[in-house]
Amino acid sequence: MALKSYKASWRHHKKHGSHPKDKLPYLGLAVDVRSLLGLMLLFLAACGSDEDNPTPSDTLLGDGSLPKVVVTVELPATPTLTDQQATVVTTISPTIPPRAGTPTATLTPYVGVFIGQPTSVDPEGNVVVPPTIPPLVVIQPGGNPSGGGVIAPAATPNPGGAACSIPVADTFQSAYNTNPTLQSLGCPREAGYSLSLVFQPFEQGRMFWRDTQQIFVLSNSGSFWRVPDNWNESIPADDPTLIPPPNLMQPVRGFGYVWRTNETIRNSLGWAVVSEFPISSYWQEFEGGSVFLGDSGLIFAIPNSDTGQYIGGLSP
């Protein structure tokens, strides 16, 4: 369009005799101004098309293009197995005071021999002591000592060595006070006295003879026999047909006669070890039997019956 104006102006000046050179400075300015205006128009046209098609930089920002703010979120620590367990509520029961103990029975002290432990206490707290004194067991006359027996009437027991009208001899006092079985003989019937006995040991027992013409046979099994001494000079002292083993012998006279004629006694005692001989002794009669000193100073107690069980030998 500027070019068309320029050409029109040129034709005008040529027709009217004016040369465009006269107008050249102005023409150049006009050309420059026109060119500048054309360029501006082109620029404005370009800007107009740009408004219709905005560049990405001119578009609105979406949520993804907005500035991001970093927020730190603190998560709780992963609970352990112990933390995940349910809380157990413990109910504390009140403390129950201990019950008072069972009252202890008070024993009444006494002077005597202790014969056993109490085994029970009654509701009133009294100690109940069971009887500990066995009765004497005897075998019927003519019976086998090992074949059983019957209960003989027992003497009145004297537990603890209570005072008797006749005192126990000093020789037997210690054994009597410490042995309940010996106390079962009761109290002495008479004072003690000294005497001589004839004694003979056997393989399995012993024999004693005293001046009452009695022979007392005591086997090691505990059996006892009281036998009268019926031997006399008209009776053979021994039996030649009975031959003892080496280092043993056949008893003779009174001991031999009892031994040969009573098979039970013979089998219980065996053969004699040495010949009979006298010993010093001490004797005392009790309600339930007799107590005496035997061989080696040992104490023996025999019942009043002809057969039974003896006590001993006890140390003095």
LUMNUMAR-663936 format. One record per residue (C-alpha): x, y, z; residue number from 1. Coordinates in steps of 0.05 Angstrom, whole numbers, plus 5000, padded with zeros to 4 digits. Each point is the difference from the previous one (the first is absolute). Example, Ala and Ser with C-alpha at 12.3 -4.5 7.8 and 13.67 -1.06 7.14 Angstrom:
residues 2
<rec east="5246" north="4910" up="5156" num="1"/>
<rec east="5027" north="5069" up="4987" num="2"/>
END
This chain:
residues 316
<rec east="5000" north="5000" up="5000" num="1"/>
<rec east="5058" north="5048" up="5015" num="2"/>
<rec east="5030" north="4979" up="4934" num="3"/>
<rec east="4936" north="5019" up="4964" num="4"/>
<rec east="5001" north="5069" up="5034" num="5"/>
<rec east="5071" north="5009" up="4982" num="6"/>
<rec east="4986" north="4983" up="4926" num="7"/>
<rec east="4941" north="5047" up="4999" num="8"/>
<rec east="5041" north="5056" up="5028" num="9"/>
<rec east="5053" north="4986" up="4948" num="10"/>
<rec east="4952" north="5004" up="4944" num="11"/>
<rec east="4971" north="5065" up="5029" num="12"/>
<rec east="5067" north="5033" up="5004" num="13"/>
<rec east="5020" north="4977" up="4931" num="14"/>
<rec east="4936" north="5027" up="4970" num="15"/>
<rec east="5006" north="5067" up="5032" num="16"/>
<rec east="5073" north="5008" up="4987" num="17"/>
<rec east="5026" north="4991" up="5067" num="18"/>
<rec east="5052" north="4947" up="5011" num="19"/>
<rec east="4995" north="4954" up="5057" num="20"/>
<rec east="5071" north="5016" up="5017" num="21"/>
<rec east="4976" north="5066" up="5026" num="22"/>
<rec east="4960" north="4962" up="5049" num="23"/>
<rec east="5052" north="4946" up="5011" num="24"/>
<rec east="5017" north="5015" up="5072" num="25"/>
<rec east="4928" north="5002" up="5016" num="26"/>
<rec east="4987" north="4941" up="4957" num="27"/>
<rec east="5053" north="4962" up="5036" num="28"/>
<rec east="4970" north="5020" up="5066" num="29"/>
<rec east="4932" north="4982" up="4973" num="30"/>
<rec east="5026" north="4935" up="4976" num="31"/>
<rec east="5032" north="4986" up="5066" num="32"/>
<rec east="4938" north="5020" up="5039" num="33"/>
<rec east="4957" north="4959" up="4955" num="34"/>
<rec east="5045" north="4941" up="5004" num="35"/>
<rec east="5001" north="5007" up="5075" num="36"/>
<rec east="4925" north="5004" up="5002" num="37"/>
<rec east="4995" north="4940" up="4955" num="38"/>
<rec east="5044" north="4961" up="5045" num="39"/>
<rec east="4959" north="5022" up="5060" num="40"/>
<rec east="4937" north="4977" up="4966" num="41"/>
<rec east="5032" north="4934" up="4984" num="42"/>
<rec east="5021" north="4994" up="5072" num="43"/>
<rec east="4931" north="5018" up="5025" num="44"/>
<rec east="4970" north="4949" up="4953" num="45"/>
<rec east="5046" north="4949" up="5027" num="46"/>
<rec east="4982" north="5019" up="5072" num="47"/>
<rec east="4927" north="4994" up="4982" num="48"/>
<rec east="5009" north="4929" up="4976" num="49"/>
<rec east="5040" north="4984" up="5062" num="50"/>
<rec east="4942" north="5021" up="5044" num="51"/>
<rec east="4956" north="4951" up="4964" num="52"/>
<rec east="5051" north="4945" up="5011" num="53"/>
<rec east="5032" north="5011" up="5068" num="54"/>
<rec east="5067" north="4968" up="5012" num="55"/>
<rec east="5007" north="4948" up="5054" num="56"/>
<rec east="5033" north="5051" up="5044" num="57"/>
<rec east="4936" north="5041" up="4998" num="58"/>
<rec east="4954" north="4941" up="5018" num="59"/>
<rec east="4971" north="4992" up="5070" num="60"/>
<rec east="5037" north="4955" up="5046" num="61"/>
<rec east="4965" north="4935" up="5021" num="62"/>
<rec east="5004" north="4964" up="5067" num="63"/>
<rec east="5060" north="4962" up="4976" num="64"/>
<rec east="5038" north="5064" up="4982" num="65"/>
<rec east="4986" north="5036" up="5065" num="66"/>
<rec east="5058" north="5007" up="5049" num="67"/>
<rec east="5004" north="4942" up="5048" num="68"/>
<rec east="5007" north="5008" up="5074" num="69"/>
<rec east="5036" north="4943" up="5035" num="70"/>
<rec east="4964" north="4981" up="5064" num="71"/>
<rec east="5034" north="4952" up="5048" num="72"/>
<rec east="4951" north="4951" up="5032" num="73"/>
<rec east="5025" north="4963" up="5061" num="74"/>
<rec east="4971" north="4930" up="5004" num="75"/>
<rec east="4997" north="4963" up="5067" num="76"/>
<rec east="5052" north="4946" up="5011" num="77"/>
<rec east="4979" north="4929" up="4982" num="78"/>
<rec east="4974" north="4969" up="5064" num="79"/>
<rec east="5039" north="4941" up="5027" num="80"/>
<rec east="4968" north="4934" up="5020" num="81"/>
<rec east="5003" north="5021" up="5072" num="82"/>
<rec east="4964" north="5066" up="4983" num="83"/>
<rec east="4945" north="4963" up="4963" num="84"/>
<rec east="4984" north="4954" up="5058" num="85"/>
<rec east="4938" north="5017" up="5039" num="86"/>
<rec east="5010" north="5031" up="5067" num="87"/>
<rec east="4986" north="4950" up="5055" num="88"/>
<rec east="4966" north="5030" up="5060" num="89"/>
<rec east="5023" north="4965" up="5063" num="90"/>
<rec east="4954" north="5002" up="5058" num="91"/>
<rec east="5038" north="4999" up="5065" num="92"/>
<rec east="4963" north="4961" up="5053" num="93"/>
<rec east="5005" north="5025" up="5070" num="94"/>
<rec east="5053" north="4965" up="5042" num="95"/>
<rec east="4969" north="4949" up="5046" num="96"/>
<rec east="5034" north="4999" up="5067" num="97"/>
<rec east="5029" north="4931" up="5019" num="98"/>
<rec east="4957" north="4956" up="5042" num="99"/>
<rec east="5021" north="4988" up="5070" num="100"/>
<rec east="5039" north="4935" up="5007" num="101"/>
<rec east="4972" north="4939" up="5035" num="102"/>
<rec east="5011" north="5008" up="5074" num="103"/>
<rec east="5059" north="4959" up="5023" num="104"/>
<rec east="4985" north="4954" up="5058" num="105"/>
<rec east="5042" north="5013" up="5061" num="106"/>
<rec east="5026" north="4936" up="5031" num="107"/>
<rec east="5003" north="4994" up="5075" num="108"/>
<rec east="5071" north="4981" up="5020" num="109"/>
<rec east="5009" north="4940" up="5046" num="110"/>
<rec east="5058" north="4963" up="5029" num="111"/>
<rec east="5008" north="4930" up="4970" num="112"/>
<rec east="5017" north="4963" up="4937" num="113"/>
<rec east="4978" north="5025" up="4933" num="114"/>
<rec east="4964" north="4941" up="4966" num="115"/>
<rec east="4980" north="5028" up="4932" num="116"/>
<rec east="4978" north="5059" up="4958" num="117"/>
<rec east="4927" north="5024" up="5004" num="118"/>
<rec east="4965" north="4985" up="4935" num="119"/>
<rec east="4939" north="5046" up="5003" num="120"/>
<rec east="4966" north="5058" up="5035" num="121"/>
<rec east="4926" north="5001" up="5017" num="122"/>
<rec east="4955" north="5061" up="4986" num="123"/>
<rec east="5013" north="5027" up="5070" num="124"/>
<rec east="5076" north="5000" up="4986" num="125"/>
<rec east="5015" north="4940" up="5045" num="126"/>
<rec east="5054" north="4953" up="4976" num="127"/>
<rec east="4976" north="4929" up="4987" num="128"/>
<rec east="5055" north="4948" up="5013" num="129"/>
<rec east="4986" north="4930" up="4973" num="130"/>
<rec east="5017" north="4941" up="5044" num="131"/>
<rec east="5070" north="4975" up="4986" num="132"/>
<rec east="5008" north="4943" up="5050" num="133"/>
<rec east="4986" north="4933" up="4968" num="134"/>
<rec east="4974" north="4942" up="5040" num="135"/>
<rec east="5043" north="4939" up="5010" num="136"/>
<rec east="4988" north="4946" up="4948" num="137"/>
<rec east="5007" north="4928" up="5024" num="138"/>
<rec east="4995" north="4933" up="4966" num="139"/>
<rec east="4955" north="4946" up="5027" num="140"/>
<rec east="5038" north="4947" up="5039" num="141"/>
<rec east="5027" north="4947" up="4954" num="142"/>
<rec east="4990" north="5043" up="4939" num="143"/>
<rec east="5052" north="5021" up="4948" num="144"/>
<rec east="5030" north="5069" up="5017" num="145"/>
<rec east="4998" north="5019" up="4927" num="146"/>
<rec east="4929" north="4977" up="4989" num="147"/>
<rec east="4963" north="5059" up="5031" num="148"/>
<rec east="4977" north="5015" up="5070" num="149"/>
<rec east="4946" north="5028" up="5045" num="150"/>
<rec east="4997" north="5064" up="5040" num="151"/>
<rec east="5015" north="4989" up="5073" num="152"/>
<rec east="4971" north="5045" up="5054" num="153"/>
<rec east="5046" north="5060" up="5001" num="154"/>
<rec east="5025" north="5032" up="5063" num="155"/>
<rec east="4978" north="5070" up="5018" num="156"/>
<rec east="5047" north="5044" up="4958" num="157"/>
<rec east="5043" north="5051" up="5034" num="158"/>
<rec east="5011" north="5053" up="4946" num="159"/>
<rec east="5056" north="5048" up="5012" num="160"/>
<rec east="5027" north="4961" up="5059" num="161"/>
<rec east="4951" north="5032" up="5048" num="162"/>
<rec east="5015" north="4990" up="5074" num="163"/>
<rec east="4985" north="4930" up="5025" num="164"/>
<rec east="4991" north="4978" up="5072" num="165"/>
<rec east="5061" north="4955" up="4991" num="166"/>
<rec east="5055" north="5035" up="4960" num="167"/>
<rec east="5034" north="4971" up="4940" num="168"/>
<rec east="5069" north="4974" up="5018" num="169"/>
<rec east="5058" north="5046" up="4982" num="170"/>
<rec east="5027" north="4944" up="4955" num="171"/>
<rec east="4939" north="5006" up="4955" num="172"/>
<rec east="4980" north="5073" up="5011" num="173"/>
<rec east="5032" north="5029" up="4938" num="174"/>
<rec east="4974" north="4946" up="4953" num="175"/>
<rec east="4931" north="5003" up="5031" num="176"/>
<rec east="4993" north="5076" up="4994" num="177"/>
<rec east="5020" north="5000" up="4926" num="178"/>
<rec east="4964" north="4938" up="4975" num="179"/>
<rec east="4924" north="5002" up="4994" num="180"/>
<rec east="4997" north="4925" up="4988" num="181"/>
<rec east="5036" north="4987" up="5065" num="182"/>
<rec east="4952" north="5048" up="5035" num="183"/>
<rec east="4943" north="4956" up="4975" num="184"/>
<rec east="5019" north="4951" up="5055" num="185"/>
<rec east="4970" north="5050" up="5050" num="186"/>
<rec east="5029" north="5013" up="5069" num="187"/>
<rec east="5046" north="4954" up="5040" num="188"/>
<rec east="4967" north="4950" up="5046" num="189"/>
<rec east="5061" north="4995" up="5045" num="190"/>
<rec east="5069" north="5029" up="5008" num="191"/>
<rec east="5056" north="4974" up="4956" num="192"/>
<rec east="5054" north="4951" up="5025" num="193"/>
<rec east="5065" north="4969" up="4978" num="194"/>
<rec east="5007" north="4926" up="4982" num="195"/>
<rec east="5041" north="4951" up="4959" num="196"/>
<rec east="4975" north="4971" up="4935" num="197"/>
<rec east="5026" north="4944" up="4956" num="198"/>
<rec east="5008" north="5022" up="4928" num="199"/>
<rec east="5014" north="4964" up="4934" num="200"/>
<rec east="5003" north="5032" up="4931" num="201"/>
<rec east="4974" north="4965" up="4938" num="202"/>
<rec east="5005" north="5012" up="4925" num="203"/>
<rec east="4933" north="5037" up="4998" num="204"/>
<rec east="4985" north="5018" up="5072" num="205"/>
<rec east="5016" north="4988" up="5074" num="206"/>
<rec east="4977" north="4962" up="5062" num="207"/>
<rec east="4999" north="5024" up="5073" num="208"/>
<rec east="4988" north="4958" up="5063" num="209"/>
<rec east="4984" north="5028" up="5068" num="210"/>
<rec east="4991" north="4973" up="5070" num="211"/>
<rec east="4924" north="4994" up="4993" num="212"/>
<rec east="5014" north="4938" up="4957" num="213"/>
<rec east="4978" north="5036" up="4938" num="214"/>
<rec east="5033" north="5004" up="4932" num="215"/>
<rec east="4988" north="5062" up="4956" num="216"/>
<rec east="5010" north="4989" up="4925" num="217"/>
<rec east="5009" north="5062" up="4957" num="218"/>
<rec east="5008" north="4992" up="4924" num="219"/>
<rec east="5029" north="5054" up="4956" num="220"/>
<rec east="4932" north="5004" up="4965" num="221"/>
<rec east="4970" north="5031" up="5063" num="222"/>
<rec east="4963" north="4938" up="5024" num="223"/>
<rec east="5001" north="4980" up="5073" num="224"/>
<rec east="4987" north="4936" up="5039" num="225"/>
<rec east="4997" north="4989" up="5075" num="226"/>
<rec east="5015" north="4925" up="5014" num="227"/>
<rec east="5007" north="4964" up="5067" num="228"/>
<rec east="5066" north="4966" up="5013" num="229"/>
<rec east="4979" north="4927" up="5005" num="230"/>
<rec east="5068" north="4968" up="4990" num="231"/>
<rec east="5030" north="4956" up="5054" num="232"/>
<rec east="5058" north="4952" up="5005" num="233"/>
<rec east="4959" north="4941" up="4976" num="234"/>
<rec east="4993" north="5033" up="4931" num="235"/>
<rec east="5058" north="4996" up="4952" num="236"/>
<rec east="5038" north="5066" up="4996" num="237"/>
<rec east="5002" north="4998" up="4923" num="238"/>
<rec east="4981" north="4957" up="4939" num="239"/>
<rec east="5060" north="4967" up="4967" num="240"/>
<rec east="4961" north="4992" up="4935" num="241"/>
<rec east="4997" north="5075" up="4991" num="242"/>
<rec east="5067" north="5021" up="4970" num="243"/>
<rec east="5012" north="5076" up="4995" num="244"/>
<rec east="5036" north="5033" up="4942" num="245"/>
<rec east="5074" north="5020" up="5011" num="246"/>
<rec east="5012" north="5054" up="5053" num="247"/>
<rec east="4929" north="4992" up="5028" num="248"/>
<rec east="4972" north="4956" up="5055" num="249"/>
<rec east="4939" north="4966" up="5028" num="250"/>
<rec east="4973" north="5031" up="5065" num="251"/>
<rec east="4999" north="4954" up="5060" num="252"/>
<rec east="4962" north="4988" up="5065" num="253"/>
<rec east="4942" north="5048" up="5012" num="254"/>
<rec east="5012" north="5042" up="4937" num="255"/>
<rec east="5013" north="4937" up="4960" num="256"/>
<rec east="4937" north="4966" up="5023" num="257"/>
<rec east="4956" north="5059" up="4980" num="258"/>
<rec east="5036" north="5007" up="4933" num="259"/>
<rec east="4994" north="4925" up="4983" num="260"/>
<rec east="4928" north="4991" up="5020" num="261"/>
<rec east="4971" north="5063" up="4968" num="262"/>
<rec east="5010" north="5001" up="4924" num="263"/>
<rec east="4974" north="5071" up="4993" num="264"/>
<rec east="5051" north="5027" up="5049" num="265"/>
<rec east="5056" north="4958" up="4969" num="266"/>
<rec east="4984" north="5025" up="4930" num="267"/>
<rec east="4995" north="5072" up="5025" num="268"/>
<rec east="5067" north="5001" up="5037" num="269"/>
<rec east="5044" north="4954" up="4960" num="270"/>
<rec east="5063" north="4970" up="5032" num="271"/>
<rec east="5035" north="5026" up="5062" num="272"/>
<rec east="5061" north="5044" up="4987" num="273"/>
<rec east="5036" north="4989" up="5067" num="274"/>
<rec east="4986" north="4963" up="5065" num="275"/>
<rec east="4954" north="5031" up="5052" num="276"/>
<rec east="5030" north="5045" up="5054" num="277"/>
<rec east="4974" north="5043" up="5058" num="278"/>
<rec east="4992" north="5075" up="4996" num="279"/>
<rec east="4983" north="5054" up="5051" num="280"/>
<rec east="4932" north="5031" up="4989" num="281"/>
<rec east="4948" north="5047" up="5029" num="282"/>
<rec east="4926" north="4985" up="5000" num="283"/>
<rec east="4935" north="5039" up="5012" num="284"/>
<rec east="4928" north="4978" up="4993" num="285"/>
<rec east="4950" north="5047" up="4967" num="286"/>
<rec east="4925" north="4997" up="4992" num="287"/>
<rec east="5005" north="4974" up="4929" num="288"/>
<rec east="5063" north="4958" up="5004" num="289"/>
<rec east="5072" north="4996" up="5023" num="290"/>
<rec east="5061" north="5043" up="4984" num="291"/>
<rec east="5071" north="4973" up="5009" num="292"/>
<rec east="5072" north="5009" up="4980" num="293"/>
<rec east="5025" north="4948" up="4951" num="294"/>
<rec east="5065" north="4987" up="4964" num="295"/>
<rec east="5045" north="5059" up="4983" num="296"/>
<rec east="4961" north="5044" up="5048" num="297"/>
<rec east="4939" north="5004" up="4953" num="298"/>
<rec east="4930" north="5009" up="5029" num="299"/>
<rec east="4945" north="4951" up="4983" num="300"/>
<rec east="4926" north="5001" up="5017" num="301"/>
<rec east="4956" north="4938" up="4997" num="302"/>
<rec east="4924" north="4995" up="5008" num="303"/>
<rec east="4966" north="4964" up="5056" num="304"/>
<rec east="4975" north="4948" up="4950" num="305"/>
<rec east="5036" north="4936" up="4981" num="306"/>
<rec east="5008" north="5021" up="4927" num="307"/>
<rec east="4998" north="5065" up="4963" num="308"/>
<rec east="5047" north="5056" up="4978" num="309"/>
<rec east="5056" north="5028" up="5042" num="310"/>
<rec east="5031" north="5069" up="5002" num="311"/>
<rec east="5075" north="5008" up="4993" num="312"/>
<rec east="5056" north="5002" up="5002" num="313"/>
<rec east="5000" north="5072" up="5021" num="314"/>
<rec east="5059" north="5041" up="5023" num="315"/>
<rec east="4998" north="5018" up="5075" num="316"/>
END
